[in-house]
Amino acid sequence: MTSTIAAQSTPVGRGAIAIIRLSGPDSEKILKSCFKPLSGKKMTASHLTLGTLEAGEIKDRAMAVLFKAPISYTGEDMAEIHVHGSQEIATKTLQFLLKNGARLAESGEFTRRAFLSGKIGLNEAEAVGDLINARSTAQINAAYSALSGATSEEIRGIYAGLLDVISSFDAAVDYPEEDVEEMLESEALEKIKELKVRLIRLARSYEEGAKIKSGIRVAIIGEPNAGKSSLMNRLLGRDRAIVTAVPGTTRDTLEETFEHKGMLFVLVDTAGLHETSDVVESEGIRRARAELDSADIILRLAESGKSRPDITGKLIIDVSSKSDIAKGDGLNVSSVSGEGIEELKDLMFETASSGQVYGGGVVLTSERSYSLTLRALSSIKDAIDEMERASLVDLSIIYLKEAARFVGDIIGASAGEDTLNAIFSKFCVGK
Ligand code: GDP
């Protein structure tokens, strides 16, 4: 028999309101033992109702909502009580619930129940954890993408595809009629190759997701005095880099983050690229060149009429600086008048977005899912090798089953107790 759990879901302390949650078969009974709607009001499932709370020696004007299974977060009967946010009221209410049939929830137990009842996949449960822990817009958006259906749908699609191929193979092994088997094999090989491509794209979405989390690196490159430091300050909207008319002022790389349209950018100001005998400056130039390798986008900056550094092979945006003095080619910007600055930010955003493999919001964010994807990919490659090399169907079935198990583990189709404990123990109580 499943127990009914209770916990305070809002932070402990004083606030405007505090929320205490219940989940499990006795939620309704326990709620009704302490909460009565105001006269004339009726409790309807999924509707917040105003009423009176009487929990032992305390009383409060409170609101409560009852969710009937399976239409709730956990998939079980659930209730929420919104009390006035004195910690004393919240604690007394929770104690009352615990005395009347509920037990205290463990960390992440509500979400664990949501997973166990099939409401959400394991990857989505992890995304809930990421959302709670998110500290930037970019992290919130990445976690939300992982939580919203598209990512799970893609993973479930790959999983179903693998099971489909496996079952058609199993059937062929059971009924070995030559030509049927051959036809199946060539058809299946096509399907497996398609699944491999989808797994590769999924893995790449993690690499992108990681970038979204840590920020898109944008290096500003140009000759001394091109206006790099001024542009950095203007993009950041505050003074960070030192601006002087003396060439060679930025001797090291400087980096700062800013957000545009919810995307996090790491802006890197570099030493001007030119020949110099100054030892410190040479080191700065060496670092600037190294930055060219690690940057995702390069802003190639030059004043009108001056030459741009000769770099190729990256996502490059050509920018003409000091447009208040003279116009040049590429995008004209002025750190003095502000001309072109918003356009440049938009262009950086579009350039960063254009490299993404998935348009539809498929992002793998957890390290666990990523490593399972890579393992599935390696198994599927082995399966393809076996089929192409020796047409060994029996052996490739083994590899395909392995791949299916790894993909299944991402959504938690066959996750063991240890995995679940590792994931849910990181949650707070009440989630
Ligand atoms: P860096 O050496 O490439 O980092 O260039 P700085 O940002 O230090 O700028 C060099 C000089 O150009 C400074 O005297 C700036 O005031 C000036 N400068 C930079 N950007 C602009 C601009 O958009 N318009 C004008 N008129 N002057 C600028």
Residues whose N, C-alpha, C, O or C-beta is under 5 A from the ligand:
A	BS01	GDP	E223 P224 N225 A226 G227 K228 S229 S230 L231 I242 V243 T244 A245 K322 S323 D324 V333 S334 S335 V336
